[in-house]
Amino acid sequence: MARQPEDTTKSKPGDKSGDSALIRELALLLDETNLTEIEIERAGLRVRVARNISIAASLPPSMQPATAAPAATAPAEIAKHPGVVPSPMVGTAYWASEPGAKPFIEVGAKVAVGQTLLIIEAMKTMNQIPSPRAGTVTQILVEDGQPVEFGEPLVIIE
């Protein structure tokens, strides 16, 4: 059975020693339970601890994905593509309005100016990201539920 994090409600929000102890406890809980992310909120203090895991690194060489073809576009080149739609904010990208719902777009779909491409959740607010141009979606560059940074390429529309 996984160990529960220690009760840090005695520390006040902003108490650095209590905050760091809570973060350490949550990091240990991540390791013990093999989770990749955990988030809690107590008395106005919200803490999220996450780690990045490379699936390919944990697979034996015979099962690792094939290397990218030379024709694949480098990330720096993607950001310069004239049809790229960058993220206007930091948050979490979602392909649909709710889990299990049909995605707003798919590769090959025709989109109109202003049509919702995806949603970015930022500070518990769902922000619809509209298409800045009409065209065809040629690439979706983020996974559903993936954290995104400001300016990160989301979609390419040609």
Salt bridges, closest charged atoms under 4 A:
GLU25 OE2 - ARG3 NE 3.97
ASP31 OD1 - ARG51 NH1 2.99
GLU32 OE2 - ARG3 NH2 3.05
GLU37 OE2 - ARG48 NE 3.13
GLU39 OE2 - ARG46 NE 2.33
GLU41 OE1 - LYS124 NZ 3.39
GLU158 OE2 - HIS81 NE2 2.94
